[in-house]
C-alpha cells in the first residue's frame, strides 16, 4: 500500500511540473499569434492594391488570425494596465479609406441574431468598419510589444483575448462572410 502511495505521489509531482499552463501557451502560441496579427495589420494597412488580390490577402490574414485566437487560454497574470498606444482618429480614417477603396462596396446585410424567433430584420454592417475595429484591437498590442515585450506581454495577450471574446470575434466572422461573398461574385 505504501509503495502505491509513493508511486502516486511521484506521478502526481511529475505531472504538476509538466502541466500545460497559460504561461507555456504564451511561449508556444504567442509568436504564432503575433505573426498573424502583424500579417493582418499589414494587409489592412497596405496601400491600395487591385481589388481581388487585396481582398484575398485580407481574407487569408483574417482567417489565420481568427483560427489562432480560438486556441488562446485565459490570462490571469495581467495587470490590465492600459496599453501605451491607441491609434489616432486620423490613422483609423486612413486605414478605413484604403479598405473602402479596395472593396468598393462597404455595406452588407445580415440578421443581428439569426437564431432569434421571430428573426430580426436584416441590419446593415460596414465591412471597412469591422476590419478597422479588429485592427484597432490589435495595433496597440503590437506597438506595446515592440516597445517592451517583457513588460507588456501579459497585458497585451489579456487585452487581445478580452477584445476577441467581447467584440472583434463577431467582426471577424461577419467580415469573413462578407469578403467570401464579394470574392465569390468577383471576376479576377
HELIX and SHEET records of a PDB file:
HELIX    1   1 UNK A    2  UNK A   17  1                                  16    
HELIX    2   2 UNK A   22  UNK A   45  1                                  24    
HELIX    3   3 UNK A   51  UNK A   70  1                                  20    
HELIX    4   4 UNK A   89  UNK A  103  1                                  15    
HELIX    5   5 UNK A  127  UNK A  163  1                                  37    
HELIX    6   6 UNK A  164  UNK A  168  3                                   5    
HELIX    7   7 UNK A  169  UNK A  185  1                                  17    
SHEET    1   A 2 UNK A 107  UNK A 111  0                                        
SHEET    2   A 2 UNK A 122  UNK A 126 -1                                        
END                                                                             
